[in-house]
Amino acid sequence: MTDTTIREARPEEWRAVADLHADSWGSAYRGILADSYLDGPMRAERHEAWRERMEHGWTERVVIVVGERQGGLVALAGILGGADPDHGSLIDNLHVGPGLKRTGLGRRVLAAALDRLAPADRSAPLHLTVYDENTAAWAAYESWAGRLDARFDRPGRDGGSQVLRRYAWDSPAALRRGLGLA
């Protein structure tokens, strides 16, 4: 993936970021979330969420990194520093465009996001949540030395109920070691 540039996202790219996020969900969550949601309101919801975050909710503790190839966004990592007093920073987004999974691109954008964490978040724990049915994703997190911290039910965005897994790392350095990038 040497033809992919890893860089910080720019606020005016909210629409491209939202489209990448929606494309990723449309691929990864097929069979997990209702098709009526994925093919219906999901894209508009992602557009509104990213427009709001990138135009109004961006602080030095929000890190958004993208992978760009041939002028288009193909990967995304977002970390919300200090999101939870007990579990630390939240890896809120990690998306790789359909067809580019298992290429190492997700690891690269995540590592770049870790490198950009605010000083207050550089030694704090990190966590993320993943749908229990998304076995490919949680297998990756386990291979990255993520510790299964909890399983819990949450109302799904599609109106159903979903079981989530929370994976945790003691620090960004621990995650980098798990990524093989220590």
C-alpha positions in Angstrom: 0.0 0.0 0.0 2.9 2.4 -0.6 0.7 4.3 -3.1 -1.5 5.4 -0.1 -0.8 8.7 1.7 -1.6 8.7 5.4 -2.5 12.1 6.7 -4.8 14.1 9.1 -8.3 14.7 7.7 -9.3 18.2 6.9 -12.6 19.6 8.2 -13.9 20.3 4.7 -13.6 16.6 3.9 -16.5 15.6 6.1 -18.6 14.4 3.1 -15.8 12.1 1.8 -15.1 10.8 5.3 -18.8 10.1 5.8 -19.1 8.3 2.5 -16.1 6.1 3.3 -17.7 5.3 6.7 -21.0 4.5 5.1 -19.4 2.3 2.4 -17.6 0.4 5.1 -20.7 -0.1 7.2 -22.7 -1.1 4.1 -20.1 -3.9 3.5 -19.1 -5.0 7.0 -22.5 -4.8 8.6 -24.6 -6.6 5.9 -26.4 -9.3 7.8 -25.6 -7.7 11.2 -27.8 -4.6 10.8 -31.1 -4.5 8.9 -30.8 -3.9 5.2 -33.5 -1.3 5.5 -31.2 0.7 7.7 -28.1 0.2 5.7 -29.8 1.0 2.4 -32.0 3.7 3.9 -31.2 6.3 6.5 -27.6 5.1 7.4 -25.8 7.3 4.8 -27.6 10.4 5.8 -27.0 9.8 9.5 -23.2 9.3 8.8 -23.2 12.6 6.8 -24.9 14.5 9.6 -22.6 13.0 12.3 -19.4 13.7 10.4 -20.4 17.2 9.3 -21.2 18.0 12.9 -18.0 16.5 14.3 -15.7 18.0 11.6 -17.2 21.4 11.5 -18.1 22.0 15.2 -16.8 19.2 17.4 -13.1 18.9 16.6 -10.7 19.6 19.5 -7.1 18.8 20.1 -8.3 15.5 21.7 -10.1 14.4 18.5 -7.8 12.7 16.1 -9.0 11.8 12.6 -6.5 10.3 10.1 -7.3 9.2 6.6 -5.6 7.1 3.9 -5.8 8.6 0.5 -5.1 6.9 -2.8 -5.5 8.4 -6.3 -7.4 11.4 -4.9 -10.0 9.4 -2.9 -10.2 8.4 0.7 -9.7 4.6 1.3 -9.1 4.4 5.1 -10.1 6.2 8.2 -9.1 6.1 11.9 -10.7 8.3 14.5 -9.8 8.5 18.2 -11.7 10.5 20.8 -9.1 11.3 23.5 -10.3 10.9 27.1 -13.7 9.8 26.1 -14.4 7.6 29.1 -13.0 8.2 32.7 -12.6 4.4 33.3 -11.7 3.2 29.8 -9.8 6.1 28.4 -9.7 7.1 24.8 -12.2 5.7 22.4 -11.2 4.3 19.0 -14.4 5.5 17.6 -13.8 4.7 13.9 -11.6 2.3 12.0 -12.6 1.8 8.4 -10.9 0.5 5.3 -12.7 0.6 2.0 -14.3 -2.5 0.7 -11.7 -4.5 -1.2 -8.8 -3.2 0.8 -9.2 -5.1 4.0 -6.4 -7.3 5.3 -3.8 -5.2 3.4 -2.3 -3.6 6.5 -4.0 -0.3 5.7 -6.1 -0.3 8.9 -3.0 -0.8 11.0 -1.3 2.0 9.2 -4.1 4.6 9.7 -4.6 3.5 13.3 -0.9 3.8 14.1 -0.9 7.3 12.5 -3.8 8.3 14.7 -2.0 7.0 17.8 1.0 9.1 16.9 -1.2 12.2 16.9 -2.8 11.8 20.3 -2.8 14.8 22.6 -0.1 14.6 25.4 -2.9 13.9 28.0 -3.9 10.7 26.1 -0.5 9.3 25.2 -0.2 7.0 28.2 -3.9 6.5 29.0 -5.9 3.3 28.2 -7.8 2.9 24.9 -10.9 0.9 24.0 -13.3 0.3 21.2 -16.6 -1.5 20.7 -17.5 -3.9 18.0 -20.6 -5.9 17.1 -20.4 -9.4 18.4 -21.4 -10.7 15.0 -18.5 -8.9 13.3 -16.1 -11.8 13.8 -13.5 -10.5 11.3 -13.1 -7.2 13.1 -12.9 -8.7 16.6 -10.5 -11.4 15.4 -8.2 -8.5 14.2 -8.5 -6.7 17.6 -7.6 -9.9 19.4 -4.6 -10.4 17.1 -3.6 -6.9 18.0 -3.4 -8.0 21.7 -6.8 -6.4 22.5 -8.3 -7.6 25.7 -12.0 -8.6 25.7 -13.2 -6.3 28.5 -16.9 -6.7 28.3 -19.9 -8.0 26.3 -23.2 -6.1 26.6 -26.5 -5.4 24.8 -27.2 -2.0 23.3 -30.1 -0.8 21.1 -29.0 -1.0 17.5 -29.1 1.9 15.1 -31.5 -0.1 13.0 -34.1 -0.4 15.8 -33.0 -3.9 16.9 -30.9 -5.0 19.8 -27.2 -5.7 19.3 -24.5 -7.5 21.4 -21.3 -5.5 21.5 -17.8 -6.4 22.7 -15.5 -3.9 24.2 -11.8 -4.4 23.6 -9.2 -2.6 25.6 -5.5 -1.8 25.6 -3.6 -0.4 28.6 -2.0 2.3 26.5 -1.2 3.5 23.0 2.2 1.8 23.3 0.5 -1.5 24.1 -1.7 -1.2 21.0 1.3 -0.3 18.9 3.1 -3.4 20.1 0.0 -5.5 19.3 0.0 -3.9 15.8 3.6 -5.1 15.4 4.8 -1.4 15.3 6.4 -0.9 18.7 
